[in-house]
Each structure stands twice: as C-alpha cells, then as structure tokens.
Amino acid sequence: MRRATPLNRERYLDEDDYIVSKTDLKGRITYCNKIFIEISGYSEEELLGAPHSILRHPDMPKIVFKLLWERIQNKKDIFAFVKNLCKDGSFYWVFANVTATVDFNGSIRDYHSVRRKPSREGIKKIEPIYSKLLEEERKGGMEASGAYLQRFLDSSGMDYDSFIFSLQNG
C-alpha cells in the first residue's frame, strides 16, 4: 500500500474518543476499532493485516519507535505522543499507551494500544523536541538521536515516563 503525501491538515480526537488496536508480534494490525478506522481514513479491510507503521508520519523520530519496541518486547508498557498519517495525507496526534499481552505461560501473544486525545500544550512542547531528534537522526542515525534524547532527559531531571506524563498532565 502506498503511503500518503503529508498535508498540513490536522484531524482531532474528541475527549471521549479512544482508538484501540491490536497487532501481532510483527506489528501487523489484527484488530482496530471504529474510531481508528474513521480517523485514519482507511477501511477495516485495508488496515487488517497491514503493518501499523502504515500510519507513521515522517515527523516522527525513529528513536521513539525503537524505545517503544524495546519496552513492549520486555513486557513493559509505554506512553508516547505520536503523530499519525492518515490515508489522505492529513494527520492526527494521539497520547498512546502500548503494551504486550501475555499468555498463561508469560509469553507475549500480541500487542495492544489505546490512544486518546493528547494535551495541546504537550504537543507544543514535544514538536520541537521531535524536530531536534529528527535532525540528530539525519546527522548521526538513531544512536545520535538516542543520545540527544538522553541528554535532554538528564538536563530536565526526569526519566522518559515522568517527562511524557508531565506533558500530558501539565
């Protein structure tokens, strides 16, 4: 499936909207709720079986997804501000919680994500950080981006989770 050309047109979630999806261990969508289908602009048939990265907006630094995958593969959940790309090229921001589902033996069965409306103030604060992370990625790859992120967190006196929650909760 061809990825859309990004447009400067934003879509918004309502306060009571929750986007829910599940993916298999390779990140292919196995479930998506109605709100996910509506806001993304894809049909359910287009989404099911597609890689979740079909929604990846080019403004998103790869280091965020590297951190996400490291956490969920270690059975730890993660929260993140994510800018997603719609089928028509518009975009929407979410405050995402991604976690692994484990079976009775403790093995990861799949991953699920619940996304909700993000704080507008949080978006204003994360956008320049994401821009800097992308700049670092262009210059030195994910290693440089990850180093910048760590320096930023160290200088703020917070770990990743504390920083993200401070953006969402004010």
C-alpha positions in Angstrom: 0.0 0.0 0.0 1.4 3.4 -1.0 1.9 5.9 1.8 0.1 9.2 1.5 1.9 12.5 0.9 1.7 14.5 4.2 -0.5 17.6 4.2 -0.7 20.4 6.7 -4.3 19.4 7.7 -4.9 18.1 11.2 -7.7 15.9 12.4 -8.7 15.9 16.1 -9.9 13.4 18.6 -12.7 14.3 21.0 -12.2 14.0 24.7 -14.2 10.7 24.9 -12.6 9.1 21.8 -10.4 6.1 22.4 -8.5 4.5 19.4 -7.9 0.8 20.1 -5.9 -1.6 18.0 -4.0 -4.9 18.4 -1.1 -6.2 16.4 0.6 -9.5 16.0 4.2 -9.9 17.1 5.5 -8.4 13.8 3.4 -5.2 14.2 0.6 -6.2 11.7 -2.8 -4.9 12.7 -5.2 -7.7 13.8 -7.9 -5.5 15.3 -9.0 -1.9 15.0 -12.0 -0.1 16.4 -14.4 2.1 14.6 -12.7 5.4 15.7 -9.4 4.1 14.4 -10.9 3.4 11.0 -12.7 6.7 10.9 -9.8 9.0 11.8 -7.2 7.1 9.8 -9.4 7.2 6.6 -8.5 3.6 5.8 -11.2 0.9 5.6 -11.1 -2.0 8.1 -10.1 -4.3 5.2 -7.1 -2.0 4.3 -6.0 -1.9 8.0 -6.3 -5.6 9.0 -3.0 -7.3 8.1 -1.2 -4.1 7.3 1.8 -3.0 9.3 0.9 -0.5 12.0 3.7 1.6 10.5 1.4 2.5 7.6 0.3 5.4 9.9 3.9 6.5 10.6 4.2 10.3 9.9 7.6 11.4 8.7 7.7 14.0 11.5 8.0 11.1 14.0 11.6 10.3 15.1 12.6 6.6 14.7 14.1 6.6 18.2 10.6 6.9 19.7 9.6 3.7 18.0 12.8 2.0 18.9 12.1 2.8 22.5 8.5 1.6 22.1 9.6 -1.7 20.7 12.3 -2.3 23.3 9.8 -1.6 26.1 6.9 -3.7 24.9 9.2 -6.6 23.9 10.3 -6.6 27.5 6.7 -6.7 28.7 6.8 -3.1 29.9 4.2 -0.6 28.7 5.0 2.7 27.3 3.2 6.0 26.8 4.1 8.4 24.0 3.0 11.4 21.9 2.6 10.1 18.4 1.8 12.0 15.2 0.0 9.7 12.7 -0.5 10.0 9.0 -4.0 9.5 7.5 -4.7 7.8 4.2 -5.5 11.3 2.6 -2.3 12.8 3.9 -3.8 14.7 6.9 -2.5 13.9 10.4 -3.7 13.5 14.0 -1.9 13.4 17.3 -2.5 10.9 20.0 -1.4 10.1 23.5 -0.6 6.4 23.1 -0.3 3.6 25.6 1.2 0.5 24.1 1.6 -2.8 25.9 2.2 -6.5 25.4 -0.5 -9.1 26.0 0.9 -12.2 27.6 -0.5 -15.7 27.7 -0.8 -18.0 30.7 2.9 -19.1 30.2 4.1 -15.5 30.3 4.9 -15.4 26.6 3.9 -12.4 24.5 0.8 -13.2 22.5 0.3 -9.8 20.8 0.5 -6.1 21.4 -2.3 -3.6 22.0 -2.6 0.1 22.0 -5.1 2.5 23.4 -4.8 6.1 22.2 -6.6 9.2 23.3 -6.7 12.9 22.8 -3.3 14.4 23.7 -2.7 17.6 25.6 -2.4 20.6 23.2 0.3 22.1 25.5 2.1 18.7 25.4 2.1 18.7 21.6 3.5 22.3 21.5 6.4 21.1 23.8 7.1 17.8 22.1 7.1 19.1 18.5 10.4 21.0 18.8 12.0 18.1 20.6 10.9 15.7 17.9 12.3 18.1 15.3 15.6 18.1 17.0 15.6 14.3 17.3 14.9 14.0 13.5 17.8 16.4 12.9 20.1 14.3 15.0 18.9 11.2 13.1 19.7 12.8 9.8 23.2 13.6 11.0 24.1 10.6 13.0 21.4 8.0 12.9 19.3 6.6 15.8 22.4 6.5 18.0 22.8 10.3 17.8 19.1 10.8 18.3 19.0 8.5 21.3 22.0 10.3 22.8 20.3 13.6 22.3 17.1 12.3 24.0 19.1 11.0 27.0 20.9 14.3 27.3 17.6 16.2 27.2 16.0 14.0 29.8 19.1 14.2 32.1 19.1 18.0 31.8 15.4 18.1 32.7 16.0 15.9 35.7 13.3 13.4 34.6 13.2 9.9 33.1 11.2 9.3 29.9 8.0 8.3 31.6 8.0 11.3 34.0 8.6 13.7 31.1 5.8 12.2 28.9 3.3 12.3 31.8 4.3 15.9 32.6 3.4 16.9 29.1 0.1 15.1 29.2 -0.9 16.2 32.7 0.5 19.7 32.7 
